[in-house]
Amino acid sequence: MRNNSTWAPSALSPIAWPDNAWNVPLSLLVGAGAIFLAIAPGLVYLIFAAAVGAVDMRHPDASAVQVLVAQVATYGPLGAYLALMLPRIARVSYRELGFRAPTASEIGIGLAGTAAMWLAVSASGSAIEALTHHHDTETAVALMQQLHSPGERVLFFSIACVLAPMIEELAFRVYLYNALTRYASVPAAIAGSGLVFGVVHAFGAATSQLLTVGVPLALGGMILAYVYARTRCYWANVTTHACFNAISVVAVYVFHAK
């Protein structure tokens, strides 16, 4: 970040933002709008699909396909909204937020982040399972196991390895991590954004998933935040996230991993 007479770090953060960047009320309002868009479009679609008979709860496989379509209906508006609002609340350009072509070094960091994320999530998940003698299947994996046709699997792969990484990196790194660095230290922002990432991925499932799914993915989220802190490149983060998800999908389909 630049540092001149109009750019200064807060008392806690070493990162310099414009004085009017990440205004708290405005940032919270934008965050509330993002939460609304993360829930409402998909929910409205599922309600409509049920009303016209497109979702038959007696056939879970059919419902799973509709859930995928609902995710597409959610990611589109959410991504457009975040892309529009982020420069306005950050008071910096798209390029300064990380929307630029990555260098070879940044791609390398992104790929190294994939390996670190896979190791952290797998090791912590196995340790928690060994300690609790309890295993939970992440909601996305459970959904994937209900799909059978090649078209359904291609749709799932496209969402998991393209749409989800792009939109989630906008939300959790470009928005949340950056907002936290305006008022807190980088380690605190890495930890905070990672914890929210883990909780969100365990939200709405069994309470036990806060431990068995939420904790491993919180560690993964912290690694994603570290990649962004190192590179300040959105596409390096998308590389890490997309590759991690792709490995996970392949592991389930090819090796029948949990």
N, C-alpha and C positions, 0 to 999 in steps of 0.2 A: 504494500500500500504506500501511496505517496505520503509525504510528511512536510507540510508547509504551514503558513499562518492560519489556514482554515482547516487543517487536518491535525487532529491531536488524539492520542490515546486517552481512555478513561483512567481513573485512578488505579484500576485493577488490570486492565488489558494493555498489553504491550503493542497491540495492533492499532495503527492510526486509521480512523475513519473520518469522513467529513463531520463537522459538528452536528449537523442535522440528520445524520444517518441513523437508521434503526430507532426512530422515535418510538418510545414504548407503546403509547396508546395506538398509534397507527400500525405498528408491527403486530400487536395483539389482534387488532381488527382484521388485518390481512390473514393472520393465522386462523382466526375463527372462520373466515371465508373459505380457507383451504380445507378445514375440517368439514364444513358444510358440503363442499364439493366432493370430498372423499367419501361421503355417505349418501347424499341425496340422489344423484343421478342413477347410481346403481340400484338403490332401493326403489326408486320410482319405476325403473325398468322392470324389476322383478315383480312388483305389484301389478303393473300392466300385463306382464307375461302370464301371471297367475290368473288375472281377470279374463283374459282371452283364451285360457286353456293351454298356453304354450308350456307351462310348468306343471307337471303331474308329480306330486310328492310320492306317489306309489312307485315311481320309477326314478330312483336317485340319479342314474346315469344321465337321463334327460335333463334333470335339474342342474347337474354339474355343468353341462354345456351352457345353460342359461346364465349360470354364475360367471362363466368366462365372458360371455357377451356383456353382462353387467359391468365387469371390470373394465372392458374396453370403453363402455359408455361413461365410466367414471374417470379413467385416466386422461381421456381427451380434453374435457373441460378443465380438469385440475391442472394439467400441464400448461395449457394456454393461459390460464389465470395466473399461475406462478410466474411464468415467463414474462407476462405483462407487468406484474406488480413488483418483481424483485428489484429492477433498477430504480424504481421510484422510491422504495423504502430504504434501499442501501445508499442511494445518492451517488452511485458510481456507474460506470458503463458496463455493458455486457462483458466486454473483454476483461475488465478488472474483476468481474465475478467469476471468471474462468471459462467463458465461452469463446474459445479460440482453438486453433489447431494444436494438438499436443506435440511436443518434441519427442524424439526417440527415447530420451532419458525419462521423460514423464510417462510414456507408455511402459517403459521398463519398471518404473516404480509401481504403476498400476498392476502389472502382472505379478510383481513381487508381493503386492498387497493381496492378490488373489490367493497365493500360496499361504501367506500368513493368516488370512481370514479363514481359509479351509482348515488349517491346523488348529486355530483357536476355537472355532465352532465345534469341530469334531472332537477335539480333546476335552473341552469343557463339557460337552454333551455326554460323552462317554463317562466322565468322572461323576457327573450328577446322577446319571442312570445307575452307576455302580453304588453310589452312596444311598440313593433313595429306593433302589430296586423298582423303579417306576419309569416307564417309557411312554412318552406322548408323541404322536405323529403330528408334525406341523400341518396346519390347515391346508396349505397349498399342496403338500405332498398327498394328503388324504384326497384332495380334489383330483389330483393327477391320476391317482390309482383308480378313479371311477371312469376314466376316459379310455376308449378302446379303438376307435377308428383312426386312421392316419390323419384325416382332416382335423379331428378334435385335438390330437397330439401336436400337430403343427400350430394350431391356434394357441394351445397352452404354452408351447415353447416360445412363440413370438411374444406372448405377454410376459412370461417369466424372464426371458433373456434380452428383450428389447424395451418394451414399454415400461415394465416395472423398474428396471434400473434407471432409465432416463427420468421418470417422474419422481421416484424416491430420492434420487440424488438432488433433484431440484428442491425437494421438501426438507430433507434431513441435513444436507450439507450446505447447499447454496443459501437456503433460508435459515434453518435453525442454527446450524453451527456458526454461520457468520453473525447472526443476531446475538448469539451468546458471546462471541469474541468482542463485541462492542462494549460489553460491560463486565466481562470476566476474563480470567487467564485462559490461555490456549489449552492447557491440560484440563481445566474445568469445563471448557466448551466441548472438548473431545469426549469427556466422560458423560456430560449431560446429554449431548446429542445421541451418543451411543445408547444410553439407558432408555431414552424415549424411543429410539429405533427398535430396541428389543421388546419393550412393553407393547408397542403398537402391533408388532407381529404376533404377539401372544394374546392380544385383546380379543374378546368375544369367544374364546375357546374355553376349555376347562381351566379352572383356577390353577391347577398343578402346572399348566404350561407357562405360567409366569416364571417358574423355576426351570423346568426342563427345556423349554423353547426360548423363553425371554432372556435368560441369562446368557446362553451361548450366542444368541443373535445380538445382544447388547455388546458383547466383546467384539463381534464382527462389525457392528456399527462404529465402535471406537476405532477399529483399524481403518474403516472407510473414511472416518473423519481425519485420521492421521495422514492418509494418502492425500486428502484435499489440502490439509495444512502444509504438507511438503511441496505439493505441485501447484496449488491454486489453479488447477485445471479441471473443469467439469468433466471433460472427456476421459481423463485419466481415471476419475472415479467411476464413470460409467463402465470403463474397461474392467476394473476390479469387480464391480458388482455383477456385470453381465457374465463374466467368466466364472465367477463363483456360482451363480445360479445355473449356468450351463453344466458345470461339473456335477451339481446336485441332481439335476434332471437326468443326466446320463447315468449317474450312479443308481438312481431308482429304477430306470428302465432296463439297464444292462446288467447291473449287479444285484438288483432287488434290495438295495440299501434301505434302511429304515428312514 
